[in-house]
């Protein structure tokens, strides 16, 4: 079995280019458009009705898909959250940074403050920049004091304004952090956080199951907040703790405020939805909206969030001057640590949309996600089969706003593809899942052999194969047939050299 670093060292030169597919002529624009990136959390290819699902209705997300470029082969760089977001903001493959892996809630900022980033690029171009919602890229310098301003963070890598959750909604600290400061903190009730040991006298899911309104399945049995057990231990900060059911409304309010304050000048907004990541606790008005339990209802809530944003842009007369990207950080998962009946209630719904695998997986569903680009009056509705990556937003947006980017980034300029004017996407792409790599080239996917389990606790296939596996995705969308023995020439062309 080849080490993944050897694999990457051979394949990386094929994938790195910051100038490939440069647009020959710039998009005509009378003023710089606002740019909004909406990133859902663990939303699968089949979790939106735009790709043909009949088991769920997402009309607001569909509006973006059906009114713009609907990518059928759009990818996150990674099958997990932190590395995926790292690549999107930096334009660099996450596996090049050994620390780009799923982070605890007290991890240091992953992106170096000296690093070139997407928000810095927009700010250089005169944009006001904001990050609202899920972050999961670390804050501070490690084990921060949450009772003081936590720095460095989103503001130090290019965001003028930030209001975020530090990691995921299943990890402590369960508080909102606005411009580096915990919202609603009471100095008389300081916050303490540990990912090693509990604080004396603090209840956990193991000790006090009677306090739970949502029970854990695996890995989520530490501190209890809002009746929900979390990963990690937290003490104090009672007035600052969020209420899970109110999180969607809270962040929608922050998005509305940001637009109100910046509607007369160009802005870049990253809006990180927390749905349908666990724990799935949608607001009561969404409970029961689907037959799939909390996960389905959380997706409907996410669709409402998108609708609120579109409605606000329309109301303020900004929709025709706002380019909107909607996607997901990685593929879907049902049982990701809580007993919320997602596997039992999924019914005929297929979160991966017929693809194989899901979150954590090297199979296609790990990174092939909903991916839509919408710009009213500028992009004609089209379905595109171009191979494209979140990572390519940086170079493509640079072309859009006439900014330069450093040489050596992995991001490629595909502005004509994002605008629906071309279907000439990437020739190749390296995907990552939990430190393991796979390779896409045209219609083919190559998965190298790695040791380890084939299925993890979530029930998702991880893409662990005993020998190099080769799939033709055009003919075999679900990756059922390994062609390694039949197509030896293609296998040798794609596999790394010894």
Secondary structure as a PSIPRED ss2 file (coil, helix, strand):
# PSIPRED VFORMAT (PSIPRED V4.0)

   1 X C   1.000  0.000  0.000
   2 X C   1.000  0.000  0.000
   3 X C   1.000  0.000  0.000
   4 X H   0.000  1.000  0.000
   5 X H   0.000  1.000  0.000
   6 X H   0.000  1.000  0.000
   7 X H   0.000  1.000  0.000
   8 X H   0.000  1.000  0.000
   9 X H   0.000  1.000  0.000
  10 X H   0.000  1.000  0.000
  11 X H   0.000  1.000  0.000
  12 X H   0.000  1.000  0.000
  13 X H   0.000  1.000  0.000
  14 X H   0.000  1.000  0.000
  15 X H   0.000  1.000  0.000
  16 X C   1.000  0.000  0.000
  17 X C   1.000  0.000  0.000
  18 X C   1.000  0.000  0.000
  19 X C   1.000  0.000  0.000
  20 X C   1.000  0.000  0.000
  21 X C   1.000  0.000  0.000
  22 X C   1.000  0.000  0.000
  23 X C   1.000  0.000  0.000
  24 X C   1.000  0.000  0.000
  25 X C   1.000  0.000  0.000
  26 X C   1.000  0.000  0.000
  27 X C   1.000  0.000  0.000
  28 X C   1.000  0.000  0.000
  29 X C   1.000  0.000  0.000
  30 X C   1.000  0.000  0.000
  31 X C   1.000  0.000  0.000
  32 X C   1.000  0.000  0.000
  33 X C   1.000  0.000  0.000
  34 X E   0.000  0.000  1.000
  35 X E   0.000  0.000  1.000
  36 X E   0.000  0.000  1.000
  37 X E   0.000  0.000  1.000
  38 X E   0.000  0.000  1.000
  39 X E   0.000  0.000  1.000
  40 X E   0.000  0.000  1.000
  41 X C   1.000  0.000  0.000
  42 X C   1.000  0.000  0.000
  43 X C   1.000  0.000  0.000
  44 X C   1.000  0.000  0.000
  45 X C   1.000  0.000  0.000
  46 X C   1.000  0.000  0.000
  47 X C   1.000  0.000  0.000
  48 X C   1.000  0.000  0.000
  49 X H   0.000  1.000  0.000
  50 X H   0.000  1.000  0.000
  51 X H   0.000  1.000  0.000
  52 X C   1.000  0.000  0.000
  53 X C   1.000  0.000  0.000
  54 X C   1.000  0.000  0.000
  55 X C   1.000  0.000  0.000
  56 X C   1.000  0.000  0.000
  57 X C   1.000  0.000  0.000
  58 X C   1.000  0.000  0.000
  59 X H   0.000  1.000  0.000
  60 X H   0.000  1.000  0.000
  61 X H   0.000  1.000  0.000
  62 X H   0.000  1.000  0.000
  63 X H   0.000  1.000  0.000
  64 X H   0.000  1.000  0.000
  65 X H   0.000  1.000  0.000
  66 X H   0.000  1.000  0.000
  67 X C   1.000  0.000  0.000
  68 X C   1.000  0.000  0.000
  69 X E   0.000  0.000  1.000
  70 X E   0.000  0.000  1.000
  71 X E   0.000  0.000  1.000
  72 X C   1.000  0.000  0.000
  73 X C   1.000  0.000  0.000
  74 X E   0.000  0.000  1.000
  75 X E   0.000  0.000  1.000
  76 X C   1.000  0.000  0.000
  77 X C   1.000  0.000  0.000
  78 X E   0.000  0.000  1.000
  79 X C   1.000  0.000  0.000
  80 X C   1.000  0.000  0.000
  81 X H   0.000  1.000  0.000
  82 X H   0.000  1.000  0.000
  83 X H   0.000  1.000  0.000
  84 X H   0.000  1.000  0.000
  85 X H   0.000  1.000  0.000
  86 X H   0.000  1.000  0.000
  87 X H   0.000  1.000  0.000
  88 X H   0.000  1.000  0.000
  89 X H   0.000  1.000  0.000
  90 X H   0.000  1.000  0.000
  91 X C   1.000  0.000  0.000
  92 X C   1.000  0.000  0.000
  93 X C   1.000  0.000  0.000
  94 X H   0.000  1.000  0.000
  95 X H   0.000  1.000  0.000
  96 X H   0.000  1.000  0.000
  97 X C   1.000  0.000  0.000
  98 X C   1.000  0.000  0.000
  99 X C   1.000  0.000  0.000
 100 X C   1.000  0.000  0.000
 101 X C   1.000  0.000  0.000
 102 X C   1.000  0.000  0.000
 103 X C   1.000  0.000  0.000
 104 X C   1.000  0.000  0.000
 105 X C   1.000  0.000  0.000
 106 X C   1.000  0.000  0.000
 107 X C   1.000  0.000  0.000
 108 X C   1.000  0.000  0.000
 109 X C   1.000  0.000  0.000
 110 X C   1.000  0.000  0.000
 111 X C   1.000  0.000  0.000
 112 X C   1.000  0.000  0.000
 113 X C   1.000  0.000  0.000
 114 X C   1.000  0.000  0.000
 115 X C   1.000  0.000  0.000
 116 X C   1.000  0.000  0.000
 117 X C   1.000  0.000  0.000
 118 X H   0.000  1.000  0.000
 119 X H   0.000  1.000  0.000
 120 X H   0.000  1.000  0.000
 121 X H   0.000  1.000  0.000
 122 X H   0.000  1.000  0.000
 123 X H   0.000  1.000  0.000
 124 X H   0.000  1.000  0.000
 125 X C   1.000  0.000  0.000
 126 X C   1.000  0.000  0.000
 127 X C   1.000  0.000  0.000
 128 X E   0.000  0.000  1.000
 129 X E   0.000  0.000  1.000
 130 X E   0.000  0.000  1.000
 131 X E   0.000  0.000  1.000
 132 X E   0.000  0.000  1.000
 133 X E   0.000  0.000  1.000
 134 X E   0.000  0.000  1.000
 135 X C   1.000  0.000  0.000
 136 X C   1.000  0.000  0.000
 137 X C   1.000  0.000  0.000
 138 X C   1.000  0.000  0.000
 139 X C   1.000  0.000  0.000
 140 X C   1.000  0.000  0.000
 141 X C   1.000  0.000  0.000
 142 X C   1.000  0.000  0.000
 143 X C   1.000  0.000  0.000
 144 X C   1.000  0.000  0.000
 145 X C   1.000  0.000  0.000
 146 X C   1.000  0.000  0.000
 147 X C   1.000  0.000  0.000
 148 X C   1.000  0.000  0.000
 149 X C   1.000  0.000  0.000
 150 X C   1.000  0.000  0.000
 151 X C   1.000  0.000  0.000
 152 X C   1.000  0.000  0.000
 153 X C   1.000  0.000  0.000
 154 X H   0.000  1.000  0.000
 155 X H   0.000  1.000  0.000
 156 X H   0.000  1.000  0.000
 157 X H   0.000  1.000  0.000
 158 X C   1.000  0.000  0.000
 159 X C   1.000  0.000  0.000
 160 X C   1.000  0.000  0.000
 161 X E   0.000  0.000  1.000
 162 X E   0.000  0.000  1.000
 163 X E   0.000  0.000  1.000
 164 X E   0.000  0.000  1.000
 165 X E   0.000  0.000  1.000
 166 X C   1.000  0.000  0.000
 167 X C   1.000  0.000  0.000
 168 X C   1.000  0.000  0.000
 169 X C   1.000  0.000  0.000
 170 X C   1.000  0.000  0.000
 171 X E   0.000  0.000  1.000
 172 X C   1.000  0.000  0.000
 173 X C   1.000  0.000  0.000
 174 X C   1.000  0.000  0.000
 175 X E   0.000  0.000  1.000
 176 X E   0.000  0.000  1.000
 177 X E   0.000  0.000  1.000
 178 X E   0.000  0.000  1.000
 179 X C   1.000  0.000  0.000
 180 X C   1.000  0.000  0.000
 181 X E   0.000  0.000  1.000
 182 X E   0.000  0.000  1.000
 183 X C   1.000  0.000  0.000
 184 X C   1.000  0.000  0.000
 185 X C   1.000  0.000  0.000
 186 X C   1.000  0.000  0.000
 187 X C   1.000  0.000  0.000
 188 X C   1.000  0.000  0.000
 189 X C   1.000  0.000  0.000
 190 X C   1.000  0.000  0.000
 191 X C   1.000  0.000  0.000
 192 X E   0.000  0.000  1.000
 193 X E   0.000  0.000  1.000
 194 X E   0.000  0.000  1.000
 195 X C   1.000  0.000  0.000
 196 X C   1.000  0.000  0.000
 197 X C   1.000  0.000  0.000
 198 X C   1.000  0.000  0.000
 199 X C   1.000  0.000  0.000
 200 X C   1.000  0.000  0.000
 201 X C   1.000  0.000  0.000
 202 X C   1.000  0.000  0.000
 203 X C   1.000  0.000  0.000
 204 X E   0.000  0.000  1.000
 205 X C   1.000  0.000  0.000
 206 X C   1.000  0.000  0.000
 207 X C   1.000  0.000  0.000
 208 X C   1.000  0.000  0.000
 209 X H   0.000  1.000  0.000
 210 X H   0.000  1.000  0.000
 211 X H   0.000  1.000  0.000
 212 X C   1.000  0.000  0.000
 213 X C   1.000  0.000  0.000
 214 X E   0.000  0.000  1.000
 215 X C   1.000  0.000  0.000
 216 X E   0.000  0.000  1.000
 217 X C   1.000  0.000  0.000
 218 X C   1.000  0.000  0.000
 219 X C   1.000  0.000  0.000
 220 X C   1.000  0.000  0.000
 221 X C   1.000  0.000  0.000
 222 X C   1.000  0.000  0.000
 223 X E   0.000  0.000  1.000
 224 X E   0.000  0.000  1.000
 225 X E   0.000  0.000  1.000
 226 X C   1.000  0.000  0.000
 227 X C   1.000  0.000  0.000
 228 X E   0.000  0.000  1.000
 229 X E   0.000  0.000  1.000
 230 X C   1.000  0.000  0.000
 231 X E   0.000  0.000  1.000
 232 X C   1.000  0.000  0.000
 233 X E   0.000  0.000  1.000
 234 X E   0.000  0.000  1.000
 235 X E   0.000  0.000  1.000
 236 X C   1.000  0.000  0.000
 237 X C   1.000  0.000  0.000
 238 X H   0.000  1.000  0.000
 239 X H   0.000  1.000  0.000
 240 X H   0.000  1.000  0.000
 241 X E   0.000  0.000  1.000
 242 X C   1.000  0.000  0.000
 243 X C   1.000  0.000  0.000
 244 X H   0.000  1.000  0.000
 245 X H   0.000  1.000  0.000
 246 X H   0.000  1.000  0.000
 247 X H   0.000  1.000  0.000
 248 X H   0.000  1.000  0.000
 249 X H   0.000  1.000  0.000
 250 X H   0.000  1.000  0.000
 251 X H   0.000  1.000  0.000
 252 X H   0.000  1.000  0.000
 253 X H   0.000  1.000  0.000
 254 X H   0.000  1.000  0.000
 255 X H   0.000  1.000  0.000
 256 X H   0.000  1.000  0.000
 257 X H   0.000  1.000  0.000
 258 X H   0.000  1.000  0.000
 259 X H   0.000  1.000  0.000
 260 X H   0.000  1.000  0.000
 261 X H   0.000  1.000  0.000
 262 X H   0.000  1.000  0.000
 263 X C   1.000  0.000  0.000
 264 X C   1.000  0.000  0.000
 265 X C   1.000  0.000  0.000
 266 X C   1.000  0.000  0.000
 267 X E   0.000  0.000  1.000
 268 X E   0.000  0.000  1.000
 269 X E   0.000  0.000  1.000
 270 X E   0.000  0.000  1.000
 271 X E   0.000  0.000  1.000
 272 X E   0.000  0.000  1.000
 273 X C   1.000  0.000  0.000
 274 X C   1.000  0.000  0.000
 275 X C   1.000  0.000  0.000
 276 X C   1.000  0.000  0.000
 277 X C   1.000  0.000  0.000
 278 X C   1.000  0.000  0.000
 279 X C   1.000  0.000  0.000
 280 X C   1.000  0.000  0.000
 281 X C   1.000  0.000  0.000
 282 X C   1.000  0.000  0.000
 283 X C   1.000  0.000  0.000
 284 X H   0.000  1.000  0.000
 285 X H   0.000  1.000  0.000
 286 X H   0.000  1.000  0.000
 287 X C   1.000  0.000  0.000
 288 X C   1.000  0.000  0.000
 289 X C   1.000  0.000  0.000
 290 X C   1.000  0.000  0.000
 291 X C   1.000  0.000  0.000
 292 X C   1.000  0.000  0.000
 293 X H   0.000  1.000  0.000
 294 X H   0.000  1.000  0.000
 295 X H   0.000  1.000  0.000
 296 X H   0.000  1.000  0.000
 297 X H   0.000  1.000  0.000
 298 X H   0.000  1.000  0.000
 299 X H   0.000  1.000  0.000
 300 X H   0.000  1.000  0.000
 301 X H   0.000  1.000  0.000
 302 X H   0.000  1.000  0.000
 303 X H   0.000  1.000  0.000
 304 X H   0.000  1.000  0.000
 305 X H   0.000  1.000  0.000
 306 X H   0.000  1.000  0.000
 307 X H   0.000  1.000  0.000
 308 X H   0.000  1.000  0.000
 309 X H   0.000  1.000  0.000
 310 X H   0.000  1.000  0.000
 311 X H   0.000  1.000  0.000
 312 X H   0.000  1.000  0.000
 313 X H   0.000  1.000  0.000
 314 X H   0.000  1.000  0.000
 315 X H   0.000  1.000  0.000
 316 X C   1.000  0.000  0.000
 317 X C   1.000  0.000  0.000
 318 X C   1.000  0.000  0.000
 319 X H   0.000  1.000  0.000
 320 X H   0.000  1.000  0.000
 321 X H   0.000  1.000  0.000
 322 X E   0.000  0.000  1.000
 323 X E   0.000  0.000  1.000
 324 X E   0.000  0.000  1.000
 325 X E   0.000  0.000  1.000
 326 X E   0.000  0.000  1.000
 327 X E   0.000  0.000  1.000
 328 X E   0.000  0.000  1.000
 329 X C   1.000  0.000  0.000
 330 X C   1.000  0.000  0.000
 331 X C   1.000  0.000  0.000
 332 X C   1.000  0.000  0.000
 333 X C   1.000  0.000  0.000
 334 X C   1.000  0.000  0.000
 335 X C   1.000  0.000  0.000
 336 X C   1.000  0.000  0.000
 337 X C   1.000  0.000  0.000
 338 X E   0.000  0.000  1.000
 339 X C   1.000  0.000  0.000
 340 X C   1.000  0.000  0.000
 341 X C   1.000  0.000  0.000
 342 X H   0.000  1.000  0.000
 343 X H   0.000  1.000  0.000
 344 X H   0.000  1.000  0.000
 345 X H   0.000  1.000  0.000
 346 X C   1.000  0.000  0.000
 347 X C   1.000  0.000  0.000
 348 X C   1.000  0.000  0.000
 349 X C   1.000  0.000  0.000
 350 X C   1.000  0.000  0.000
 351 X C   1.000  0.000  0.000
 352 X C   1.000  0.000  0.000
 353 X C   1.000  0.000  0.000
 354 X C   1.000  0.000  0.000
 355 X C   1.000  0.000  0.000
 356 X C   1.000  0.000  0.000
 357 X C   1.000  0.000  0.000
 358 X C   1.000  0.000  0.000
 359 X C   1.000  0.000  0.000
 360 X C   1.000  0.000  0.000
 361 X C   1.000  0.000  0.000
 362 X C   1.000  0.000  0.000
 363 X C   1.000  0.000  0.000
 364 X H   0.000  1.000  0.000
 365 X H   0.000  1.000  0.000
 366 X H   0.000  1.000  0.000
 367 X C   1.000  0.000  0.000
 368 X E   0.000  0.000  1.000
 369 X C   1.000  0.000  0.000
 370 X C   1.000  0.000  0.000
 371 X E   0.000  0.000  1.000
 372 X E   0.000  0.000  1.000
 373 X E   0.000  0.000  1.000
 374 X E   0.000  0.000  1.000
 375 X C   1.000  0.000  0.000
 376 X C   1.000  0.000  0.000
 377 X C   1.000  0.000  0.000
 378 X C   1.000  0.000  0.000
 379 X C   1.000  0.000  0.000
 380 X C   1.000  0.000  0.000
 381 X C   1.000  0.000  0.000
 382 X E   0.000  0.000  1.000
 383 X E   0.000  0.000  1.000
 384 X E   0.000  0.000  1.000
 385 X C   1.000  0.000  0.000
 386 X C   1.000  0.000  0.000
 387 X C   1.000  0.000  0.000
 388 X E   0.000  0.000  1.000
 389 X E   0.000  0.000  1.000
 390 X C   1.000  0.000  0.000
 391 X C   1.000  0.000  0.000
 392 X H   0.000  1.000  0.000
 393 X H   0.000  1.000  0.000
 394 X H   0.000  1.000  0.000
 395 X H   0.000  1.000  0.000
 396 X H   0.000  1.000  0.000
 397 X H   0.000  1.000  0.000
 398 X H   0.000  1.000  0.000
 399 X H   0.000  1.000  0.000
 400 X H   0.000  1.000  0.000
 401 X H   0.000  1.000  0.000
 402 X C   1.000  0.000  0.000
 403 X C   1.000  0.000  0.000
 404 X C   1.000  0.000  0.000
 405 X C   1.000  0.000  0.000
 406 X C   1.000  0.000  0.000
 407 X C   1.000  0.000  0.000
 408 X C   1.000  0.000  0.000
 409 X C   1.000  0.000  0.000
 410 X C   1.000  0.000  0.000
 411 X C   1.000  0.000  0.000
 412 X C   1.000  0.000  0.000
 413 X C   1.000  0.000  0.000
 414 X C   1.000  0.000  0.000
 415 X H   0.000  1.000  0.000
 416 X H   0.000  1.000  0.000
 417 X H   0.000  1.000  0.000
 418 X H   0.000  1.000  0.000
 419 X C   1.000  0.000  0.000
 420 X C   1.000  0.000  0.000
 421 X C   1.000  0.000  0.000
 422 X C   1.000  0.000  0.000
 423 X C   1.000  0.000  0.000
 424 X C   1.000  0.000  0.000
 425 X C   1.000  0.000  0.000
 426 X C   1.000  0.000  0.000
 427 X C   1.000  0.000  0.000
 428 X E   0.000  0.000  1.000
 429 X E   0.000  0.000  1.000
 430 X E   0.000  0.000  1.000
 431 X E   0.000  0.000  1.000
 432 X E   0.000  0.000  1.000
 433 X E   0.000  0.000  1.000
 434 X C   1.000  0.000  0.000
 435 X C   1.000  0.000  0.000
 436 X E   0.000  0.000  1.000
 437 X E   0.000  0.000  1.000
 438 X E   0.000  0.000  1.000
 439 X E   0.000  0.000  1.000
 440 X E   0.000  0.000  1.000
 441 X E   0.000  0.000  1.000
 442 X C   1.000  0.000  0.000
 443 X C   1.000  0.000  0.000
 444 X E   0.000  0.000  1.000
 445 X E   0.000  0.000  1.000
 446 X E   0.000  0.000  1.000
 447 X E   0.000  0.000  1.000
 448 X C   1.000  0.000  0.000
 449 X C   1.000  0.000  0.000
 450 X C   1.000  0.000  0.000
 451 X C   1.000  0.000  0.000
 452 X C   1.000  0.000  0.000
 453 X C   1.000  0.000  0.000
 454 X C   1.000  0.000  0.000
 455 X E   0.000  0.000  1.000
 456 X C   1.000  0.000  0.000
 457 X C   1.000  0.000  0.000
 458 X C   1.000  0.000  0.000
 459 X C   1.000  0.000  0.000
 460 X C   1.000  0.000  0.000
 461 X E   0.000  0.000  1.000
 462 X C   1.000  0.000  0.000
 463 X C   1.000  0.000  0.000
 464 X C   1.000  0.000  0.000
 465 X C   1.000  0.000  0.000
 466 X C   1.000  0.000  0.000
 467 X C   1.000  0.000  0.000
 468 X C   1.000  0.000  0.000
 469 X E   0.000  0.000  1.000
 470 X E   0.000  0.000  1.000
 471 X E   0.000  0.000  1.000
 472 X E   0.000  0.000  1.000
 473 X C   1.000  0.000  0.000
 474 X C   1.000  0.000  0.000
 475 X C   1.000  0.000  0.000
 476 X C   1.000  0.000  0.000
 477 X C   1.000  0.000  0.000
 478 X C   1.000  0.000  0.000
 479 X C   1.000  0.000  0.000
 480 X C   1.000  0.000  0.000
 481 X C   1.000  0.000  0.000
 482 X C   1.000  0.000  0.000
 483 X C   1.000  0.000  0.000
 484 X C   1.000  0.000  0.000
 485 X C   1.000  0.000  0.000
 486 X C   1.000  0.000  0.000
 487 X C   1.000  0.000  0.000
 488 X H   0.000  1.000  0.000
 489 X H   0.000  1.000  0.000
 490 X H   0.000  1.000  0.000
 491 X H   0.000  1.000  0.000
 492 X H   0.000  1.000  0.000
 493 X H   0.000  1.000  0.000
 494 X H   0.000  1.000  0.000
 495 X C   1.000  0.000  0.000
 496 X C   1.000  0.000  0.000
 497 X C   1.000  0.000  0.000
 498 X C   1.000  0.000  0.000
